[in-house]
Amino acid sequence: MTDQTPSMLDLVIELHKPLDRLGPGSAESTNRALDFVEGLGSMERVLDLGCGTGAQTMTLAERISGSIKGIDLFSDFVDELNA
């Protein structure tokens, strides 16, 4: 018989997956931070570390015409972003 009990990590992932934003902040705070960066153009490359399900990644995509790569420790979250 195998143990079917989910790990604490599995439970944390399942708890957070349906949320729109997995951490503090808002679209407004992301945009405000971008206002401090001058000269964003089509050649910019942005790395969104800890992107979660991509709430801030999508806000970045609205403001930046360059490429954006979202990376997160939990592949389930990145799968949600990619969907």
CORWO-V992591 format. One line per field, one symbol per residue. ss: DSSP state (@ for helix, = for strand, . for the rest). A space follows every 10 residues. Layout:
# CORWO-V992591
ss: ???
This chain:
# CORWO-V992591
ss: .......@@@ @@@@@@@... ......@@@@ @@@@@..... ....=====. ....@@@@@@ @@@...==== =...@@@@@@ @@.
